[in-house]
Amino acid sequence: MKENTFNARLDLSAFAEQVKKIKQEIGKVIVGQEEMVDLLITSIVADGHVLIEGVPGVAKTLAAKLLSKILSVDFSRVQFTPDLMPSDVIGTSIFNLKTSEFEFKKGPVFSNLVLIDEINRAPAKTQAALFEVMEERQITVDGYTHKMKEPYLVIATQNPIEHEGTYRLPEAQLDRFLFKIAVDYPSLENEVDILSRHHSRKGALPLGEIDAVLTSEQIVALKSFSSQVHIEANLLKYIAQIVHETRNNPMLFLGASPRASISILIASKAYALLNGRDFVSPEDIKKVAFPVLRHRILLSPEKEMEGVSADDVIKLLINKIEVPR
């Protein structure tokens, strides 16, 4: 009886239609990369920041720009460079000669959707400027706290191959990203499709074809919608077991924190909605565990030298744990 009441409370048809429209708009420009698209939509619903990692030319920045077009929200872009200062990101106080008072000039982080290109090219002090705003959705400058407007989403990109002129992201910074999405090369069929589309456009910019789908009010409503998704007690234990295993594994130098457990919970709820369900399944948890954990664990030096990846270890951990029935 309770389950029927719960199902009646969540009308998934409207959400399914919105997801369909978002995928249609993204599909006008991006070919393939289904996992990246699904996880980006999930991050919007889950209200979590995203780090996209991939070699140049695999549509990392383009995907973020597409989201800014699809979502009818404010958008800003910051290109991180070694000489970028914290004030270039969050803003600075300037003395106004007319009023004889200091006025705060807001930086590019004061937006709804913030794209940070090549986040690992800025030094630690500039990366640290993002700590407060990513975690608390606010900036404190000169003793004054400035709140961000909802929704607030940071999408950062980085190149995993290039190391010269880059700075490793501190663990505290990485922990503030809900997902780390690894973007691979397209398949042969998808690359042929990319070439065909590029040829047919005759040089026209693809972003001009994109229509807005969601307003900021609708995005905030989706976040509330996601919180109502049901999850069984045994699945909560399943999430805890997965994260706990990362702390007791000889292949790992550093395990995941309780924030990772909460991130898996939030993300699995949003991913369940994405798949037309108002309840979380073990498959939802398995799916989001990889992008949630891969940037929150550190491999032991021995395993790094052997060429083992974070995803390899996560897969082994998940396979060890009995799936709840």
FITORKE-335368 format. One record per residue (C-alpha): x, y, z. Coordinates in steps of 0.5 Angstrom, whole numbers, padded with zeros to 4 digits, always signed. Layout:
N
XYZ...
END
This chain:
325
+0000+0000+0000+0006+0005+0002+0009+0003-0005+0003+0005-0009+0003+0012-0005+0010+0013-0006+0009+0012-0014+0003+0016-0014+0007+0022-0011+0012+0022-0017+0010+0023-0024+0016+0021-0028+0013+0023-0035+0015+0030-0034+0022+0028-0032+0022+0023-0038+0020+0028-0043+0025+0033-0040+0031+0028-0041+0029+0026-0048+0029+0034-0050+0036+0035-0047+0039+0028-0050+0036+0031-0057+0039+0038-0056+0046+0035-0054+0045+0029-0060+0045+0035-0065+0052+0037-0064+0056+0031-0060+0056+0024-0063+0056+0018-0058+0059+0019-0051+0053+0017-0048+0056+0016-0042+0059+0023-0041+0052+0025-0043+0048+0021-0038+0053+0023-0032+0052+0030-0034+0045+0030-0034+0045+0026-0027+0050+0031-0024+0045+0037-0026+0039+0033-0022+0044+0031-0017+0047+0038-0016+0054+0036-0016+0060+0039-0020+0064+0035-0025+0071+0034-0027+0072+0032-0034+0078+0029-0036+0080+0027-0043+0085+0028-0049+0084+0035-0053+0079+0034-0058+0074+0029-0055+0068+0035-0054+0070+0036-0046+0069+0044-0047+0064+0043-0052+0059+0039-0048+0060+0044-0042+0058+0050-0047+0052+0045-0050+0049+0045-0043+0050+0052-0042+0045+0053-0048+0040+0047-0046+0040+0050-0039+0037+0057-0039+0042+0060-0034+0047+0065-0033+0054+0062-0036+0061+0064-0035+0068+0061-0037+0075+0061-0034+0081+0059-0038+0086+0057-0032+0093+0059-0033+0099+0059-0029+0099+0067-0028+0091+0067-0026+0090+0070-0019+0085+0068-0014+0082+0075-0015+0081+0074-0022+0076+0068-0021+0072+0070-0015+0073+0078-0016+0076+0084-0012+0074+0090-0008+0075+0096-0012+0075+0103-0008+0070+0108-0011+0072+0115-0012+0065+0118-0012+0062+0114-0006+0069+0114-0002+0067+0106-0001+0070+0100-0003+0066+0096-0008+0066+0089-0009+0067+0087-0017+0064+0080-0018+0069+0075-0021+0067+0069-0026+0065+0064-0021+0058+0069-0020+0054+0065-0025+0049+0059-0025+0054+0055-0029+0061+0056-0029+0066+0052-0034+0073+0052-0032+0078+0050-0037+0084+0046-0036+0083+0047-0028+0090+0044-0027+0094+0049-0030+0093+0054-0025+0097+0054-0018+0094+0051-0012+0092+0058-0009+0088+0060-0015+0085+0053-0014+0084+0054-0007+0079+0060-0009+0074+0055-0011+0074+0051-0004+0069+0055-0001+0064+0056-0007+0064+0049-0009+0062+0046-0002+0058+0052+0001+0056+0056-0005+0058+0062-0003+0064+0067-0003+0067+0070+0003+0071+0077+0002+0073+0082+0006+0069+0079+0012+0063+0079+0007+0059+0073+0005+0056+0073-0002+0051+0067-0003+0051+0064-0010+0044+0064-0014+0041+0057-0015+0043+0052-0019+0050+0053-0018+0054+0048-0022+0062+0048-0024+0064+0044-0030+0072+0043-0030+0076+0040-0035+0083+0037-0035+0088+0033-0040+0091+0027-0037+0097+0027-0041+0100+0033-0041+0104+0035-0035+0109+0040-0036+0106+0047-0034+0100+0044-0030+0099+0043-0022+0096+0037-0019+0089+0038-0016+0090+0037-0008+0085+0032-0005+0081+0037-0002+0079+0040-0009+0078+0033-0012+0073+0031-0006+0069+0037-0008+0067+0034-0015+0061+0029-0015+0064+0026-0021+0070+0025-0025+0068+0023-0032+0073+0020-0036+0072+0021-0044+0075+0017-0049+0076+0017-0056+0070+0016-0061+0069+0009-0064+0070+0009-0072+0063+0009-0074+0062+0015-0069+0068+0019-0072+0065+0018-0079+0059+0021-0077+0062+0027-0074+0066+0028-0080+0059+0027-0084+0056+0032-0080+0062+0037-0080+0062+0037-0088+0054+0038-0088+0055+0044-0084+0060+0047-0088+0063+0051-0083+0057+0053-0079+0057+0054-0071+0053+0048-0068+0052+0051-0062+0047+0056-0066+0042+0050-0067+0041+0049-0059+0035+0050-0056+0034+0052-0049+0030+0046-0045+0030+0048-0037+0030+0054-0033+0033+0055-0027+0027+0054-0023+0026+0047-0026+0033+0045-0025+0032+0047-0017+0025+0043-0018+0029+0037-0021+0034+0037-0015+0028+0037-0010+0025+0031-0014+0031+0027-0014+0031+0027-0006+0024+0023-0006+0027+0017-0010+0026+0011-0005+0032+0007-0003+0032+0001+0001+0036+0000+0008+0040-0006+0005+0042-0002-0001+0045+0004+0004+0049-0002+0007+0051-0004+0000+0054+0003-0001+0057+0004+0006+0061-0003+0004+0063-0001-0002+0066+0005+0001+0069+0002+0007+0073-0003+0002+0077+0002-0001+0080+0004+0006+0082-0003+0008+0085-0005+0001+0093-0006+0000+0092-0004-0007+0090+0003-0004+0094+0008-0001+0088+0013+0001+0081+0010+0001+0074+0014+0000+0071+0019+0006+0064+0019+0008+0063+0024+0003+0064+0019-0002+0058+0015+0001+0054+0021+0001+0056+0022-0006+0054+0015-0009+0047+0016-0005+0045+0022-0008+0048+0020-0015+0044+0014-0015+0038+0017-0014+0039+0022-0020+0041+0016-0024+0035+0012-0022+0030+0018-0025+0034+0018-0031+0032+0011-0032+0025+0012-0031+0025+0009-0024+0023+0012-0017+0027+0007-0013+0035+0006-0013+0037-0001-0016+0044-0004-0014+0046-0003-0022+0045+0005-0021+0050+0004-0015+0055+0000-0019+0054+0005-0025+0055+0012-0021+0061+0008-0016+0066+0009-0022+0065+0016-0023+0064+0018-0016+0070+0014-0013+0076+0014-0019+0078+0021-0016+0077+0020-0009+0082+0014-0008+0090+0014-0009+0093+0007-0011+0099+0005-0008+0106+0006-0011+0107-0001-0013+0100-0002-0017+0101+0005-0020+0108+0002-0023+0104-0004-0025+0100+0000-0029+0093-0001-0025+0088+0004-0026+0083+0007-0021+0077+0003-0025+0081-0003-0024+0081-0003-0017+0074-0001-0016+0071-0006-0021+0075-0011-0016+0072-0008-0010+0065-0008-0012+0066-0016-0015+0068-0018-0008+0061-0015-0005+0055-0019-0005+0049-0015-0009+0043-0014-0004+0037-0018-0007
END
